[in-house]
Amino acid sequence: MIWTWMRQRIVRSLVFPTDQLPESLLRLLSEFRLIVNRSIRIALKEDIRSRFRLSAAAYRTMSQEHDVYKQYIPSAFEVALAILKPYRRRVGRSEKAKVPYLRRLLLKAENQSYRLDRETGQIRIPIRRTTKVQLQLPLSEWHRRFLSDHSWRLGSLIVLPDRIIISVRKLAPEAYEPEAAIALDTNEASLDGVVVGNGTAVLVTVHLPEVPLVQATHFRRRRHLASKKAHDRRVRRRLLSREGCRERNRIRQRLHVASSQLVAVAENRRAAIVLEELRIPKGAGWNRRMRRRLSS
């Protein structure tokens, strides 16, 4: 059974890199950070856990002391409470925790606060009541695929010194009743299986492009870096972390392409996807190299 709340909406984040923000917008980011940190202190002092109570306690003071667009203040309350949630969880478990504060420059705005031309990518962000700034967002074909489809509604806006993030959302499609099944076998370089339904059986292969090659390449690079920087654990840890992050990003992108192809096949044939429960027995007689490949 698929509950209604599970298909309420799908959310995507559109990221636009920016070279240099206007000085007025950077000052707004700094002011927003100050409002968030003041809100954290007020929420801790008065034990406030909801945005409604925090607005009742601090909105008038923040509105008088900070010359910003007024809709940014409730957004700052929301960010402050989100930062406080893990802190209070650690305190509840009697763990050591420092009082948090927002370090990075940040602005979060709801969709009523900004205006975006979905065709040209021109965005207008208010600074205060009578002052606004306009920016030109670099639109790629991937961005246009979402912005040209008006079933994707604009959501919140996040402005960072080096990028702008706009969330878009739409209702999830209705789940269909499966008329067939796709049984898949997981291999190193592909997903191989068969579609069975309506008295027919069709072979299906979804390739995992270059995944084993990428994994082997980064394994060799990490082994080389670990031996070369064995005398400096701090540098070695930083280099290995960066190498591992790059490998995960490359693998994730390729797996995303493969999973999209698999979902498209299942949707066209109105089929349910059946995956094997893959368990690697310990000490099955393989050598160390084979165990590492199977684990990957």
C-alpha positions in Angstrom: 0.0 0.0 0.0 1.3 3.5 -0.9 0.1 6.1 1.5 -1.1 9.5 0.2 1.5 11.5 2.2 4.3 9.6 0.5 3.5 11.1 -2.9 2.8 14.7 -1.9 5.6 16.3 -3.9 8.9 15.8 -5.6 11.6 18.4 -4.8 14.7 19.3 -6.9 17.4 21.8 -6.2 18.7 23.9 -9.1 22.2 25.2 -8.4 23.6 28.3 -10.3 27.3 29.2 -9.8 28.0 32.9 -9.3 31.4 34.7 -9.8 30.9 37.7 -7.6 27.8 39.0 -5.8 27.0 42.7 -5.5 28.2 44.3 -2.4 24.7 45.2 -1.2 23.7 41.5 -1.5 26.8 40.4 0.5 25.9 42.9 3.2 22.4 41.4 3.3 23.9 37.9 3.7 25.9 39.2 6.7 22.8 40.8 8.2 20.8 37.6 7.8 23.6 35.6 9.5 23.4 38.1 12.4 19.6 37.7 12.7 20.0 33.9 12.7 22.6 34.0 15.5 20.5 36.4 17.6 17.5 34.2 17.1 19.4 31.2 18.3 20.3 33.0 21.6 16.7 34.1 22.1 15.3 30.6 21.5 17.8 29.1 23.9 17.2 31.6 26.6 13.4 31.3 26.5 13.3 27.6 25.5 11.4 28.3 22.3 11.0 25.4 19.8 8.5 26.6 17.3 8.7 29.4 14.7 5.3 30.8 15.9 6.6 31.4 19.4 9.9 32.7 18.2 8.1 35.2 15.9 6.0 36.3 18.8 9.0 36.8 21.0 11.5 38.4 18.6 9.9 39.6 15.4 9.2 43.2 16.6 12.7 43.6 17.9 14.4 42.2 14.8 12.2 44.3 12.6 13.1 47.5 14.4 16.9 46.8 14.6 17.6 45.3 11.2 16.9 47.2 8.0 16.1 44.2 5.8 13.2 43.0 3.7 10.7 41.9 6.4 9.9 38.5 5.0 13.6 37.4 5.6 13.1 37.5 9.4 10.7 34.5 9.6 13.1 32.7 7.3 15.9 33.4 9.7 13.8 32.0 12.6 13.4 28.8 10.6 17.1 28.5 10.0 17.9 29.2 13.7 15.5 26.5 14.9 16.9 24.0 12.3 20.4 24.7 13.7 19.2 24.2 17.3 17.5 20.9 16.7 20.7 18.7 16.6 22.2 20.7 19.5 19.1 20.0 21.7 19.2 16.3 20.7 22.8 16.0 21.8 22.0 17.8 25.1 19.1 15.5 25.6 21.5 12.5 25.4 23.8 14.2 27.9 26.5 14.6 25.4 29.0 17.5 25.3 27.8 20.2 22.9 28.8 23.8 22.3 26.1 26.4 21.7 25.8 26.6 17.9 26.0 29.6 15.7 25.9 30.2 11.9 29.4 30.7 10.5 28.9 31.0 6.8 27.2 33.8 4.9 23.7 32.8 4.0 20.4 34.1 2.9 17.2 31.9 2.8 14.1 33.4 1.2 10.7 31.9 0.5 9.2 32.0 -3.0 7.1 35.1 -2.2 10.2 37.1 -1.6 12.0 36.9 -5.0 11.0 37.1 -8.7 12.5 34.8 -11.4 12.0 35.1 -15.1 11.9 31.4 -16.0 12.8 32.0 -19.7 15.7 34.4 -19.3 17.1 33.4 -15.9 16.9 37.0 -14.5 16.2 37.0 -10.8 15.2 40.0 -8.6 16.1 39.8 -4.9 14.9 42.5 -2.5 17.4 44.0 -0.1 14.9 46.1 1.8 11.5 47.6 1.1 12.7 50.1 -1.6 15.9 48.5 -2.7 16.3 45.4 -5.0 19.2 43.8 -6.9 18.9 41.9 -10.2 21.2 39.1 -11.2 21.5 37.0 -14.4 21.5 33.3 -13.6 23.5 31.0 -16.1 20.9 28.6 -17.5 21.9 25.3 -18.8 19.8 22.8 -20.7 19.2 20.9 -17.5 18.0 24.0 -15.7 15.7 24.9 -18.7 14.2 21.4 -18.5 12.7 22.2 -15.1 12.0 25.9 -15.6 10.2 25.5 -18.9 7.8 23.0 -17.3 5.3 25.0 -15.3 4.2 21.9 -13.4 7.4 22.5 -11.4 6.6 25.3 -9.0 9.3 27.6 -7.5 10.2 27.0 -3.9 12.7 28.6 -1.5 15.8 30.5 -2.5 19.2 30.1 -0.8 22.0 32.6 -1.6 25.6 31.8 -0.8 28.7 33.8 -1.7 29.6 31.4 -4.6 26.2 30.0 -5.7 22.5 30.5 -5.8 20.1 27.5 -5.1 16.5 27.5 -6.1 14.2 24.6 -5.1 11.4 23.5 -7.4 8.7 21.1 -6.5 5.7 19.3 -8.0 3.2 16.7 -7.1 4.4 13.1 -7.4 2.7 11.0 -10.1 0.2 8.4 -9.1 1.6 4.9 -8.6 0.4 2.5 -11.2 -0.7 -1.1 -10.8 2.1 -3.2 -12.1 1.3 -5.5 -15.1 4.7 -7.1 -15.3 7.9 -7.6 -13.3 11.5 -6.8 -14.0 13.8 -9.3 -12.3 17.4 -8.0 -12.2 20.8 -9.5 -11.5 23.5 -7.2 -10.2 26.9 -7.5 -12.0 30.0 -5.4 -11.9 29.3 -3.4 -15.1 25.6 -3.9 -15.7 22.2 -4.8 -14.4 20.9 -7.8 -16.4 17.4 -9.2 -16.2 14.2 -10.1 -17.8 10.7 -8.4 -18.1 8.0 -11.0 -17.5 4.3 -10.2 -18.1 1.3 -10.8 -20.3 2.7 -14.1 -21.4 5.9 -12.6 -22.8 9.6 -12.4 -21.6 12.0 -9.7 -22.8 15.7 -9.4 -21.9 16.8 -6.1 -20.3 20.3 -4.8 -19.8 21.1 -1.5 -18.1 24.8 -0.7 -18.4 26.8 1.0 -15.6 29.1 3.1 -17.7 32.7 3.1 -16.6 31.8 2.4 -12.9 34.4 -0.4 -12.5 37.0 1.7 -14.3 36.4 4.7 -12.1 36.6 2.6 -9.0 39.8 1.0 -10.0 41.4 4.3 -11.0 40.6 6.0 -7.7 41.7 2.9 -5.8 45.2 3.1 -7.4 45.3 6.9 -6.8 44.4 6.5 -3.1 47.0 3.8 -2.6 49.6 6.0 -4.3 48.7 9.0 -2.1 48.7 6.9 1.1 52.2 5.7 0.5 53.6 9.0 -0.7 52.2 11.0 2.3 52.8 8.3 4.9 55.0 10.7 6.9 52.2 13.3 7.3 48.9 12.0 8.5 47.2 15.3 8.3 48.0 15.9 4.7 47.3 12.3 3.8 43.9 12.4 5.5 42.9 15.5 3.6 44.1 14.2 0.2 42.4 10.8 0.7 39.2 12.5 1.7 39.2 14.7 -1.4 39.9 11.7 -3.6 37.2 9.7 -2.0 34.7 12.5 -2.4 35.5 12.9 -6.1 35.1 9.1 -6.6 31.7 9.1 -4.9 30.5 12.0 -7.0 31.6 10.4 -10.3 30.0 7.0 -9.3 26.8 8.7 -8.1 26.3 10.5 -11.4 26.8 7.3 -13.4 24.4 5.3 -11.1 21.9 8.1 -11.5 21.9 7.8 -15.3 21.6 4.0 -15.0 18.7 4.2 -12.5 16.9 6.7 -14.7 17.1 4.3 -17.6 15.8 1.5 -15.5 12.8 3.5 -14.3 12.0 4.6 -17.8 12.0 0.9 -18.9 9.7 0.0 -16.0 7.4 2.8 -16.6 7.0 2.0 -20.3 6.2 -1.6 -19.6 4.2 -0.8 -16.4 6.4 -3.2 -14.5 7.5 -3.6 -10.9 11.3 -3.8 -10.2 12.6 -6.9 -8.4 16.2 -6.8 -7.1 18.2 -9.6 -5.7 19.3 -9.6 -2.1 23.0 -9.6 -2.6 25.0 -11.0 0.3 28.7 -11.7 0.0 29.7 -14.6 2.2 32.8 -14.0 4.3 35.9 -15.9 3.5 34.5 -17.6 0.4 37.9 -18.5 -0.9 38.5 -15.4 -2.9 41.7 -13.4 -2.7 41.9 -9.9 -1.4 41.6 -8.2 -4.8 38.4 -10.1 -5.6 36.8 -9.4 -2.2 37.5 -5.6 -2.7 35.9 -5.7 -6.2 32.8 -7.6 -5.0 32.5 -5.2 -2.0 32.5 -2.2 -4.4 
